[in-house]
Amino acid sequence: MWGHAVGESMTGRADIIIVGAGIQGATLAFELAKRGAQVLVLERDTVASGGTGKSCGLVRMHYDLESDAQLAWTSFPYFERWDEMVGAGDCGFVRRGFLQLVPPRLSDALRANVAMMRSIGIEVETVGAAEVAGLFPGCATDDVVVAAYELRSGYADPSGTTAGFLAAARRHGARLQQGCLVESVLVEGDRVTGVATSTGELAAAVVVDAAGPWAAQLARSVGLDVPIEVWRHDTAYFGLPEGRGTDWPVVIDHAREVYFRPEGQHQMLVGLEVANEIGGSPDRPYGTMSGEVSDLMIERVCERVPWMVDGTLRATQVGQDGLTPDQRPILDQVGPEGFYLACGLSGTGFKTAPAQGLGMAELIIDGASSSVDISAYTLGRFEQGRLLEGEHTYGHIWS
């Protein structure tokens, strides 16, 4: 367990080292520090400077896999009752409601998934085209047979959420070191003893790989082959036409492979499910959004929201994450004793990170998670051919 002694020859020590100060590392640090563990978070750059800072921050519960939906539902109170649950910083949660749209061929799947979510307590309902039009005035509904609506959902500030979790963790004694590149995990015999970093060696009996798109690279230092590819994703900020406000819900439009949400009082934040760059090095320059991608975004948004033809393209950004073969996370203890994986969030991990941090903290300290079930998210599922897929699947999100 995490309290085991390690060698004294290194320049620093902790019970647990977490590699990565994105949302995954931050929530885990918070839960571990609350339990009394001496936690050190190491970040190669700055807090939320990787994929988390470029996240769209959707807070919704709609998934086609029950365990994913349960993670999101367990996480939701952290956003909705932030002061009570975390008590530091501000997650910036904005309730706007959430609409899930699907093509007609997936109407039965959506109804089944809504029934699944309702069975675990999620407050979601099915709505028809007329109700969608009422929730989002001016939205095209000609292809809507049935949609899912979550009244209490919305979006949050990913950077503020991460910073808040880390501030709360530090109140419980956790430490954070930024600008510290972890080069490898150190092992003696069959157990972890610490990490080698750009600033020296640090001792710990437990190391958690929460390194996002760099997670597979770090895992190789303990002899593990983790099937995570680098996933690059473009998003854009569109200015709203004059006279249009942001009193409309967050939308995932699976029928047109686009999603969007309000941003502030005058903008729409947009991302595509398609035209994602998969593969390559996480260290390569980000570059800029191509004209083809921005044109596709504009086309898809205006098909669903015709009044956006009078909108303006304000700014673009590129982010990245680690993508697994089934586009679900890896939450597991594997390899040498004391080595844990909390990675492969696959572009949808922000809203589920609080529950993942809770489950991983219980796995590390107690030997098993009890508050939330993370047992399906093992590394071994890939080798065993047990890729995670919902009973009524919508297919992969990203392509």
C-alpha positions as CSV (number, residue, x, y, z in Angstrom):
1,M,0.0,0.0,0.0
2,W,0.9,3.6,-0.3
3,G,2.5,3.9,3.2
4,H,5.4,1.5,2.5
5,A,8.9,2.9,3.1
6,V,11.2,3.6,0.2
7,G,14.9,4.4,-0.2
8,E,16.3,7.5,1.4
9,S,18.9,8.3,-1.3
10,M,16.6,10.5,-3.4
11,T,16.2,14.2,-3.2
12,G,12.5,14.3,-2.2
13,R,9.8,12.0,-1.2
14,A,6.0,11.6,-0.9
15,D,3.6,8.8,-0.3
16,I,2.1,9.2,-3.7
17,I,3.3,11.0,-6.8
18,I,0.8,12.0,-9.5
19,V,2.2,12.8,-12.9
20,G,0.1,15.4,-14.5
21,A,-1.9,18.5,-13.2
22,G,-4.8,18.2,-15.5
23,I,-8.3,17.6,-14.3
24,Q,-7.6,13.9,-13.7
25,G,-4.5,14.5,-11.5
26,A,-6.2,17.3,-9.7
27,T,-9.3,15.4,-8.6
28,L,-7.2,12.4,-7.6
29,A,-4.9,14.6,-5.5
30,F,-7.9,16.1,-3.8
31,E,-9.4,12.8,-2.9
32,L,-6.1,11.3,-1.7
33,A,-5.1,14.3,0.3
34,K,-8.5,14.3,2.1
35,R,-7.7,10.7,3.1
36,G,-4.4,11.8,4.7
37,A,-1.9,10.7,2.0
38,Q,1.2,12.8,1.4
39,V,0.6,13.7,-2.3
40,L,3.0,15.4,-4.7
41,V,1.7,16.5,-8.1
42,L,4.3,16.9,-10.8
43,E,3.4,18.9,-13.9
44,R,5.7,19.4,-17.0
45,D,4.2,22.8,-17.7
46,T,1.5,24.6,-15.7
47,V,-1.8,23.5,-14.2
48,A,-4.4,22.6,-16.9
49,S,-2.0,23.6,-19.6
50,G,-2.6,20.4,-21.7
51,G,-5.9,18.9,-22.8
52,T,-7.8,20.1,-19.8
53,G,-7.3,23.8,-20.6
54,K,-8.6,23.3,-24.1
55,S,-11.6,21.3,-23.0
56,C,-15.1,22.6,-23.8
57,G,-16.1,21.8,-20.2
58,L,-19.5,20.1,-20.9
59,V,-21.2,18.8,-17.8
60,R,-23.8,16.3,-18.8
61,M,-24.7,12.7,-18.0
62,H,-25.7,11.3,-21.4
63,Y,-23.7,8.2,-22.4
64,D,-24.5,4.9,-24.1
65,L,-22.5,2.9,-21.6
66,E,-24.0,2.6,-18.1
67,S,-20.6,2.8,-16.2
68,D,-19.8,6.1,-18.0
69,A,-23.2,7.5,-17.2
70,Q,-22.7,6.5,-13.5
71,L,-19.3,8.2,-13.4
72,A,-20.9,11.4,-14.8
73,W,-23.8,11.2,-12.3
74,T,-21.5,10.7,-9.3
75,S,-19.4,13.6,-10.5
76,F,-22.3,16.0,-11.0
77,P,-22.7,17.1,-7.4
78,Y,-19.1,18.3,-7.4
79,F,-20.1,20.9,-10.0
80,E,-23.6,21.7,-8.8
81,R,-22.6,22.0,-5.1
82,W,-19.0,23.1,-5.5
83,D,-18.6,25.1,-2.3
84,E,-19.9,22.2,-0.2
85,M,-18.0,19.4,-2.1
86,V,-14.7,21.1,-2.8
87,G,-14.7,24.5,-1.1
88,A,-11.8,26.2,-2.9
89,G,-11.8,28.3,-6.1
90,D,-14.7,28.3,-8.5
91,C,-15.6,25.7,-11.1
92,G,-17.7,28.2,-13.0
93,F,-20.6,25.9,-13.5
94,V,-23.4,27.4,-15.6
95,R,-26.8,25.5,-15.9
96,R,-28.2,25.8,-19.4
97,G,-29.7,22.4,-19.8
98,F,-28.4,19.8,-22.3
99,L,-29.8,18.3,-25.5
100,Q,-28.6,15.1,-27.1
101,L,-29.6,14.8,-30.7
102,V,-29.2,11.7,-32.8
103,P,-30.0,10.6,-36.4
104,P,-33.4,8.9,-36.8
105,R,-31.8,5.5,-37.1
106,L,-30.6,5.8,-33.5
107,S,-33.9,6.9,-32.0
108,D,-34.6,3.5,-30.4
109,A,-31.1,3.5,-29.0
110,L,-31.6,6.9,-27.5
111,R,-34.8,5.9,-25.8
112,A,-33.1,2.8,-24.4
113,N,-30.2,4.9,-23.1
114,V,-32.5,7.4,-21.5
115,A,-34.3,4.5,-19.7
116,M,-30.9,3.2,-18.6
117,M,-29.9,6.6,-17.2
118,R,-33.2,7.0,-15.4
119,S,-32.8,3.6,-13.8
120,I,-29.6,4.9,-12.0
121,G,-31.3,8.1,-10.9
122,I,-30.3,10.6,-13.6
123,E,-32.8,13.3,-14.3
124,V,-33.3,13.0,-18.0
125,E,-36.3,12.8,-20.3
126,T,-37.1,12.2,-23.9
127,V,-38.5,15.1,-25.9
128,G,-39.9,15.5,-29.5
129,A,-39.2,18.0,-32.2
130,A,-41.7,20.5,-31.0
131,E,-40.2,20.5,-27.5
132,V,-36.7,20.8,-28.9
133,A,-37.8,23.9,-30.9
134,G,-39.2,25.3,-27.7
135,L,-36.0,24.7,-25.8
136,F,-33.8,26.2,-28.6
137,P,-35.7,28.8,-30.6
138,G,-34.7,28.8,-34.2
139,C,-33.1,25.3,-34.1
140,A,-33.8,23.1,-37.1
141,T,-35.8,20.1,-36.0
142,D,-36.9,18.5,-39.3
143,D,-34.8,15.4,-38.7
144,V,-35.6,15.1,-34.9
145,V,-37.6,12.0,-34.1
146,V,-36.7,12.0,-30.4
147,A,-34.0,13.7,-28.3
148,A,-32.8,13.6,-24.7
149,Y,-33.0,16.6,-22.4
150,E,-31.2,17.1,-19.0
151,L,-32.6,20.2,-17.3
152,R,-29.9,20.5,-14.6
153,S,-26.8,20.1,-16.9
154,G,-24.6,22.7,-18.5
155,Y,-20.9,23.5,-18.6
156,A,-18.1,24.6,-16.4
157,D,-14.6,26.3,-16.6
158,P,-12.1,23.5,-17.0
159,S,-9.1,25.5,-15.9
160,G,-10.9,27.0,-12.9
161,T,-12.2,23.6,-11.9
162,T,-8.7,22.0,-12.0
163,A,-7.2,24.9,-10.1
164,G,-9.9,24.7,-7.5
165,F,-9.4,20.9,-6.9
166,L,-5.7,21.5,-6.5
167,A,-6.2,24.4,-4.2
168,A,-8.4,22.2,-2.0
169,A,-5.9,19.4,-2.2
170,R,-3.2,21.7,-1.0
171,R,-5.3,22.8,2.0
172,H,-5.2,19.1,2.9
173,G,-1.4,19.0,2.6
174,A,-0.8,18.1,-1.1
175,R,2.1,19.7,-2.9
176,L,2.4,20.8,-6.5
177,Q,5.5,21.3,-8.6
178,Q,5.1,22.8,-12.0
179,G,7.7,23.0,-14.7
180,C,8.9,19.5,-13.7
181,L,9.2,16.9,-16.5
182,V,8.9,13.3,-15.3
183,E,11.3,11.3,-17.5
184,S,10.7,7.8,-16.1
185,V,9.3,5.8,-13.2
186,L,11.9,4.2,-11.0
187,V,11.6,0.6,-10.0
188,E,13.5,-1.7,-7.7
189,G,12.7,-5.4,-8.0
190,D,8.9,-5.6,-8.5
191,R,7.9,-2.3,-7.0
192,V,7.9,1.4,-7.7
193,T,10.4,3.6,-5.8
194,G,9.8,7.0,-7.3
195,V,10.5,9.0,-10.5
196,A,13.3,10.6,-12.3
197,T,12.6,14.1,-13.3
198,S,14.2,17.1,-15.0
199,T,14.9,18.5,-11.6
200,G,16.2,15.3,-9.9
201,E,14.9,12.0,-8.4
202,L,11.9,11.9,-6.1
203,A,10.9,9.0,-3.9
204,A,7.4,7.5,-3.6
205,A,5.9,4.1,-3.0
206,V,3.1,4.9,-5.5
207,V,3.2,6.7,-8.8
208,V,0.1,7.5,-10.8
209,D,0.4,8.0,-14.5
210,A,-2.2,10.8,-15.3
211,A,0.0,12.2,-18.1
212,G,-2.7,12.5,-20.7
213,P,-1.2,12.2,-24.2
214,W,2.2,11.4,-22.7
215,A,0.8,8.5,-20.6
216,A,1.9,5.7,-22.9
217,Q,5.4,7.2,-23.1
218,L,5.7,7.2,-19.3
219,A,4.2,3.7,-18.9
220,R,6.9,2.3,-21.3
221,S,9.5,3.2,-18.6
222,V,8.0,0.3,-16.5
223,G,7.7,-2.0,-19.4
224,L,4.0,-1.5,-20.2
225,D,2.5,-1.1,-23.6
226,V,-0.5,1.1,-23.1
227,P,-2.7,1.6,-26.3
228,I,-3.1,5.3,-26.2
229,E,-2.8,7.5,-29.3
230,V,-2.5,11.2,-29.4
231,W,-5.8,12.8,-30.3
232,R,-5.8,16.4,-31.6
233,H,-9.1,18.3,-31.6
234,D,-10.0,21.8,-32.9
235,T,-12.6,24.0,-31.4
236,A,-13.7,27.5,-32.3
237,Y,-15.5,30.5,-30.8
238,F,-18.2,32.0,-32.9
239,G,-19.7,35.4,-32.3
240,L,-23.5,35.4,-32.1
241,P,-25.5,37.5,-34.5
242,E,-26.8,40.8,-33.1
243,G,-29.8,40.4,-30.9
244,R,-29.1,36.7,-30.1
245,G,-28.4,35.8,-26.5
246,T,-27.1,32.6,-24.8
247,D,-30.4,31.4,-23.3
248,W,-30.2,28.0,-25.0
249,P,-28.9,24.6,-24.0
250,V,-25.7,22.8,-24.5
251,V,-26.1,20.6,-27.6
252,I,-24.4,17.4,-28.8
253,D,-25.7,16.9,-32.3
254,H,-24.7,13.4,-33.2
255,A,-26.8,13.6,-36.4
256,R,-24.5,16.3,-37.8
257,E,-21.4,15.3,-35.8
258,V,-21.0,18.7,-34.1
259,Y,-21.5,20.0,-30.6
260,F,-21.8,23.5,-29.3
261,R,-22.6,25.5,-26.1
262,P,-23.0,29.1,-25.0
263,E,-19.8,30.9,-24.1
264,G,-20.3,34.0,-21.9
265,Q,-23.0,36.3,-23.2
266,H,-22.1,36.8,-26.8
267,Q,-20.4,33.6,-28.2
268,M,-20.9,30.0,-29.1
269,L,-18.1,27.4,-28.5
270,V,-18.1,24.7,-31.2
271,G,-16.4,21.4,-31.8
272,L,-16.6,18.6,-34.3
273,E,-16.9,14.8,-33.8
274,V,-15.2,14.3,-37.1
275,A,-12.0,15.7,-38.7
276,N,-9.9,14.9,-35.7
277,E,-6.1,14.2,-36.1
278,I,-5.2,10.9,-34.5
279,G,-1.6,9.8,-34.0
280,G,1.8,11.5,-33.9
281,S,3.9,12.9,-31.1
282,P,2.3,14.8,-28.3
283,D,5.3,17.2,-28.4
284,R,4.8,18.4,-32.0
285,P,3.6,22.0,-32.4
286,Y,-0.1,22.5,-32.3
287,G,-0.4,24.6,-35.5
288,T,-3.7,26.2,-36.4
289,M,-7.2,25.1,-37.5
290,S,-7.3,24.5,-41.2
291,G,-9.8,26.3,-43.5
292,E,-11.4,22.9,-44.3
293,V,-12.2,22.3,-40.7
294,S,-13.5,25.8,-40.0
295,D,-15.7,25.6,-43.1
296,L,-17.1,22.3,-41.9
297,M,-17.8,23.7,-38.5
298,I,-19.7,26.6,-40.0
299,E,-21.7,24.3,-42.3
300,R,-22.7,21.9,-39.6
301,V,-23.6,24.6,-37.1
302,C,-25.7,26.6,-39.6
303,E,-27.5,23.4,-40.7
304,R,-28.7,23.0,-37.1
305,V,-29.0,26.7,-36.1
306,P,-29.8,28.6,-39.3
307,W,-29.6,32.0,-37.7
308,M,-25.9,31.4,-37.1
309,V,-25.3,32.3,-40.8
310,D,-25.0,35.9,-39.5
311,G,-22.5,34.8,-36.8
312,T,-18.7,35.5,-37.0
313,L,-15.7,33.3,-36.4
314,R,-13.8,34.9,-33.5
315,A,-11.0,32.5,-32.5
316,T,-9.8,28.9,-32.8
317,Q,-7.8,26.6,-30.6
318,V,-6.3,23.1,-30.8
319,G,-6.1,20.7,-27.8
320,Q,-5.0,17.1,-27.4
321,D,-5.7,14.1,-25.2
322,G,-4.9,10.4,-25.0
323,L,-7.3,8.2,-27.0
324,T,-7.8,4.5,-26.3
325,P,-9.2,2.0,-28.8
326,D,-12.7,2.1,-27.3
327,Q,-12.5,5.8,-26.5
328,R,-12.9,5.0,-22.7
329,P,-10.4,5.7,-19.9
330,I,-7.9,3.3,-18.2
331,L,-8.2,3.3,-14.4
332,D,-6.1,0.5,-13.1
333,Q,-3.2,-0.8,-11.1
334,V,-0.8,-2.7,-13.4
335,G,2.8,-3.5,-13.8
336,P,5.1,-3.1,-10.8
337,E,3.5,-2.8,-7.4
338,G,2.6,0.8,-6.8
339,F,2.1,1.8,-10.4
340,Y,-1.3,3.1,-11.4
341,L,-2.9,4.3,-14.7
342,A,-5.4,7.1,-14.7
343,C,-5.3,8.1,-18.4
344,G,-6.8,7.7,-21.8
345,L,-9.7,10.0,-21.0
346,S,-10.3,10.2,-24.8
347,G,-11.7,13.7,-24.9
348,T,-14.7,13.1,-22.6
349,G,-13.1,12.9,-19.2
350,F,-13.7,16.4,-17.8
351,K,-17.3,15.7,-16.6
352,T,-16.4,12.3,-15.1
353,A,-13.1,13.2,-13.5
354,P,-14.4,13.8,-10.0
355,A,-15.8,10.3,-9.8
356,Q,-12.7,8.9,-11.4
357,G,-10.5,10.6,-8.8
358,L,-12.7,9.3,-6.0
359,G,-12.6,5.7,-7.4
360,M,-8.9,5.8,-8.0
361,A,-8.2,7.1,-4.5
362,E,-10.1,4.2,-3.0
363,L,-8.3,1.8,-5.2
364,I,-4.9,3.1,-4.1
365,I,-5.7,3.4,-0.4
366,D,-8.2,0.6,0.2
367,G,-7.3,-1.8,-2.6
368,A,-10.7,-1.4,-4.3
369,S,-13.1,1.3,-5.3
370,S,-16.4,1.3,-3.3
371,S,-18.1,4.6,-3.9
372,V,-18.2,4.2,-7.7
373,D,-17.5,1.2,-9.9
374,I,-14.3,1.6,-12.1
375,S,-13.7,-2.1,-12.5
376,A,-14.5,-2.1,-16.2
377,Y,-11.7,0.3,-17.1
378,T,-8.8,-2.1,-16.9
379,L,-5.8,-2.1,-19.1
380,G,-6.2,-5.8,-19.7
381,R,-9.5,-5.4,-21.6
382,F,-7.7,-4.4,-24.7
383,E,-5.5,-7.6,-24.9
384,Q,-8.5,-9.7,-23.9
385,G,-10.7,-8.2,-26.7
386,R,-13.2,-6.8,-24.2
387,L,-13.5,-3.3,-25.5
388,L,-16.2,-1.3,-23.8
389,E,-19.4,-0.6,-25.8
390,G,-22.8,0.3,-24.7
391,E,-25.7,-2.1,-25.1
392,H,-27.4,0.5,-27.3
393,T,-24.3,2.1,-28.8
394,Y,-24.1,5.3,-30.8
395,G,-20.7,4.2,-32.1
396,H,-17.4,6.0,-31.5
397,I,-17.5,9.7,-30.7
398,W,-14.3,10.7,-32.5
399,S,-13.2,10.0,-36.0
